[in-house]
Amino acid sequence: MDWQSTIKGFGSFLILERSLSSHTREAYVRDIGKLASFLRMRNLDIAPVAVLPEHLSDFLHWLNELGFSKRSQARLISGIKAYYRYLLVEDLIQTDPTELLETPRLDRDIPDVLSYEEIQAMIETIDLSGEQGHRNRAMLETLYACGLRVSELVNLRMSNLYLDIGFVKVTGKGDKERLTPIGGEAVKYIELYLQHVRSRQPIAPGHENYLFLNRRGKKLTRVMVFLIVKEAAAAAKIAKTVSPHTFRHSFATHLIEGGADLRAVQEMLGHESILTTEIYTHLNTDFLRETLLSFHPRSGRKKTN
């Protein structure tokens, strides 16, 4: 059992059994290749089955010396763990050398969150009499109404709109689809855009099914969406760092502050793990204090019936 054959089998396993995207699969395969190269560099001509926890610790120490970030190290560890789980499933090893391997603790950068009033101020800066006003208003409304990633927004298909029942079908990471509810305001401005702009413009071949189009009739780029959001933030005189992801972050935070179930928010955001969704629960201290005073039995606030 050599590295080459097991890595090849591992790559097939990731696609067939784990349904990972080709991009993720290639990253995992490269990471296992790095481990194999490291062992050869250390003159350790050993098969995957002979790798011990101390070999993996030496590998991580080497990565750290090379200046790999904690995030890159965490991704490498994730790939190595998945590889050895695959070897276990295939009965190629009896013990997992990664069992006690610790992932570096990541410091998560939490982006700015906009208040509802700031969201509204940005949206209202869009001039509907302008050439692309209806499109831009519909885009910002949709970003906030659905909490979409910018890649999900630019890839929204006409065939995936179910506006009559208040849902859109979204293609997220790993080409995984989910149904996401969409509010009345976003539906209203999408319909206005379809009626007043999209129905009257020429559409480039191959782009007929994309919802949001540029002046040339092609689907919008991520960069264009970033520029539209930045311009709206500047026009609304918002000093915070604002990007399309800020709308997603604000969407989740406002839902949770309003009492939404974390699992429901997870589904709407398209997160595989609830742990990812938890970064959106950094509620402001005033909200937390008010929650404590309102609901804790020994808060000291008198409750009225």
Residue pairs with C-beta under 8 A, 6 or more apart in sequence:
1 47
1 48
1 49
1 92
2 47
2 48
3 32
3 33
3 36
3 47
3 48
6 48
6 83
6 87
6 92
7 29
7 32
7 33
7 36
7 83
9 86
9 90
10 28
10 29
10 32
10 82
10 83
10 86
11 25
11 28
11 29
13 86
13 89
14 20
14 24
14 25
14 28
14 82
15 22
15 25
18 82
19 174
19 176
20 28
20 174
21 173
21 174
21 175
24 174
27 75
27 79
28 78
28 79
28 82
28 83
31 75
31 76
31 79
31 80
32 79
32 80
32 83
34 76
35 51
35 56
35 59
35 80
38 58
38 59
38 62
39 45
39 46
39 51
39 55
39 59
42 58
44 55
46 55
48 83
48 84
48 87
48 92
48 93
49 87
49 92
49 93
51 97
52 97
53 97
53 98
53 99
53 100
53 101
55 97
56 80
56 97
56 98
56 101
57 101
60 73
60 76
60 77
60 101
63 72
63 73
63 76
64 73
68 76
70 104
70 105
70 106
70 107
71 106
73 103
73 104
74 103
74 104
74 106
77 98
77 101
77 103
77 104
78 103
80 98
80 101
81 98
81 101
84 93
84 96
84 97
84 98
85 96
87 93
88 96
108 279
110 249
110 279
110 282
111 241
111 243
111 245
111 246
111 249
112 240
112 241
112 242
112 246
112 249
113 246
113 249
113 250
113 253
114 122
114 238
114 240
114 242
114 246
114 247
114 250
115 250
116 254
118 236
118 238
118 240
119 144
119 247
119 250
121 236
121 238
122 140
122 229
122 232
122 233
122 235
122 236
122 238
122 242
123 137
123 140
123 141
123 144
123 232
124 236
125 232
125 235
125 236
126 133
126 136
126 137
126 140
126 232
127 133
128 134
128 137
130 136
131 215
132 197
132 215
134 189
134 192
134 193
134 196
134 197
135 193
135 197
135 198
135 212
135 213
136 228
136 232
137 189
137 192
137 193
138 186
138 189
138 190
138 192
138 193
138 212
139 153
139 212
139 220
139 225
139 228
140 228
140 229
140 232
140 247
141 185
141 186
141 188
141 189
141 190
142 148
142 153
142 156
142 168
142 182
142 186
142 190
143 153
143 229
143 244
143 247
143 248
143 251
144 186
144 247
144 250
144 251
145 182
145 183
145 185
145 186
145 251
146 168
146 170
146 180
146 181
146 182
146 186
146 251
146 268
147 180
147 247
147 248
147 251
147 252
147 268
147 269
148 156
148 170
148 180
148 248
149 172
149 173
149 244
149 245
149 248
149 270
150 222
150 225
150 226
150 244
150 245
151 222
152 170
152 171
152 172
152 270
153 212
153 220
153 225
153 244
154 210
154 212
154 219
154 220
154 221
154 222
154 225
155 171
155 210
155 219
156 168
156 170
156 210
156 211
156 212
157 169
157 209
157 210
157 211
158 208
158 209
158 210
158 211
159 209
160 168
160 169
160 170
160 171
161 168
161 190
161 211
162 168
162 169
162 179
163 182
163 187
163 190
163 191
166 181
166 182
166 183
166 184
166 187
167 179
167 180
167 181
167 182
168 179
168 180
168 182
169 177
169 178
169 179
169 180
170 177
170 178
170 179
170 180
170 270
171 177
172 178
172 270
173 270
176 270
178 267
178 268
178 270
180 268
180 270
181 268
190 211
198 211
198 213
201 213
201 215
201 217
202 217
203 213
203 217
204 216
204 217
204 218
207 213
207 217
207 218
207 219
210 218
210 219
212 219
212 220
213 219
213 220
214 220
214 221
214 224
225 244
226 243
226 244
229 242
229 243
229 244
229 246
229 247
230 242
230 243
233 240
233 242
240 246
248 269
249 280
252 265
252 269
252 277
252 280
253 280
253 281
253 282
253 283
255 264
255 265
255 268
256 262
256 265
256 280
256 281
256 283
257 283
257 287
262 274
262 277
262 278
262 281
263 274
265 277
265 280
266 274
266 276
266 277
269 276
269 277
269 280
271 277
292 299
293 299
293 300
293 301
294 301
